[in-house]
Amino acid sequence: MLGAHQRKAAVNLLFVVHWVLTFCFLISAFVVAGTANAGFNVVLTGLMYVAFGVASFLAINRYQSSTLLGSLIGVSGTLTLLSLQTAIFWGQLSNCSRPPRGTIVEHYTCENTSAMQSVCAFAALLFLLQLVITLALFSWRDELAHGMLMYSQVNAGGYGDASMPPPESGPDYAPYGGSSRYGGGGGGGGDQRGGAHEGA
């Protein structure tokens, strides 16, 4: 079993691989950006990968919040489906047929088929990676949100971590006039000292 630090390091490693694949995907997307009816969409998809990579790194390593982590899981699941759709679309589009020489077909282009296949390949790899990231974020959500309100440790009263007793029940708490393990109570001690001075 991996500890909390090992799981966090594993997720960060997945994000590093995600950045590398995103960079390759984005280069291919810019190459096929001139494709009719599809070029803008693939570039926008690449920019969404970039935004996810930055937001996920900040959410895991800086802004550790259970709410933000839940949103990140939802976005990662959505990008998983988008990656699958992108891989299928550009894989089919790479099999297009060029029109005869001198023939102009409006809103139709069939150029850079190798770049289209590259987009399909990196989208397929990102689909698999996004699936692993989504499962890792969901399975390790408590450890990744360490220090904040945990998903499975929020009690009915809303007092942070359910494994920690409220201050009124801790061993160091002593009501006014009572005693704790560090000595007598504040109120009672003051009255006794006052009585001793009066007797003197």
MOKA-V90593 format. One record per residue. N is the residue number from 1. SS is DSSP state (A for helix, B for strand, O for the rest). OMEGA is omega as a letter, one per 30 degrees, with the letter a starting at -180 (NA if undefined). BURIAL is # if it has 9 or more other ideal C-beta (glycine too) atoms within 8 Angstrom, else .. Layout:
N,SS,OMEGA,BURIAL  N,SS,OMEGA,BURIAL
//
This chain:
1,O,l,.  2,O,l,.  3,O,a,.  4,A,a,.  5,A,l,.  6,A,l,.  7,A,l,#  8,A,l,#  9,A,l,.  10,A,l,#  11,A,l,#  12,A,l,#  13,A,l,.  14,A,l,#  15,A,l,#  16,A,l,.  17,A,l,#  18,A,l,#  19,A,l,#  20,A,l,.  21,A,l,#  22,A,l,#  23,A,l,.  24,A,l,#  25,A,a,#  26,A,l,#  27,A,l,.  28,A,a,#  29,A,l,#  30,A,l,#  31,A,a,#  32,O,a,#  33,O,a,#  34,O,l,.  35,O,a,#  36,O,l,.  37,O,a,.  38,O,a,#  39,A,a,#  40,A,a,.  41,A,a,.  42,A,l,#  43,A,l,#  44,A,l,.  45,A,l,#  46,A,l,#  47,A,l,#  48,A,l,#  49,A,l,#  50,A,l,#  51,A,l,.  52,A,a,#  53,A,l,#  54,A,a,.  55,A,a,#  56,A,l,#  57,A,l,#  58,A,a,#  59,A,a,#  60,A,a,#  61,A,a,.  62,O,a,.  63,O,a,.  64,O,a,#  65,O,l,#  66,A,l,#  67,A,l,.  68,A,l,#  69,A,l,#  70,A,l,#  71,A,l,.  72,A,l,#  73,A,l,#  74,A,l,.  75,A,l,#  76,A,l,#  77,A,l,#  78,A,l,.  79,A,l,#  80,A,l,#  81,A,l,.  82,A,l,#  83,A,l,#  84,A,l,#  85,A,a,.  86,A,a,#  87,A,a,#  88,A,a,.  89,A,a,#  90,A,l,#  91,A,l,#  92,A,a,.  93,A,l,#  94,O,l,#  95,O,a,.  96,O,l,.  97,O,l,.  98,O,l,.  99,O,l,.  100,O,a,.  101,O,a,.  102,O,l,.  103,O,l,.  104,O,l,.  105,O,a,.  106,O,l,.  107,O,l,.  108,O,l,.  109,O,l,.  110,O,l,.  111,O,l,.  112,O,l,.  113,A,l,#  114,A,l,.  115,A,l,#  116,A,l,#  117,A,l,#  118,A,l,#  119,A,l,#  120,A,a,#  121,A,a,#  122,A,l,#  123,A,l,#  124,A,l,#  125,A,l,#  126,A,l,#  127,A,l,#  128,A,a,.  129,A,l,#  130,A,l,#  131,A,l,#  132,A,l,#  133,A,a,#  134,A,l,#  135,A,l,.  136,A,l,#  137,A,a,#  138,A,a,.  139,A,a,.  140,O,a,#  141,A,a,#  142,A,a,#  143,A,a,#  144,A,l,#  145,O,a,#  146,O,l,.  147,O,l,.  148,O,l,.  149,O,a,.  150,O,a,#  151,O,a,#  152,O,a,.  153,O,l,#  154,B,a,#  155,O,a,.  156,O,a,.  157,O,l,.  158,O,a,.  159,O,l,.  160,O,a,.  161,B,a,.  162,O,l,.  163,O,l,.  164,O,l,.  165,O,l,.  166,O,a,.  167,A,a,.  168,A,a,.  169,A,a,.  170,O,a,.  171,O,a,.  172,O,a,.  173,O,l,#  174,O,l,.  175,O,a,.  176,O,a,.  177,O,a,.  178,O,a,.  179,O,l,.  180,B,a,#  181,O,l,.  182,O,l,.  183,B,a,.  184,O,a,.  185,O,a,#  186,A,a,.  187,A,a,.  188,A,a,#  189,A,a,#  190,A,a,.  191,A,a,.  192,A,l,.  193,A,l,.  194,A,l,.  195,A,a,.  196,A,l,.  197,A,a,.  198,A,l,.  199,A,l,.  200,O,NA,.
//
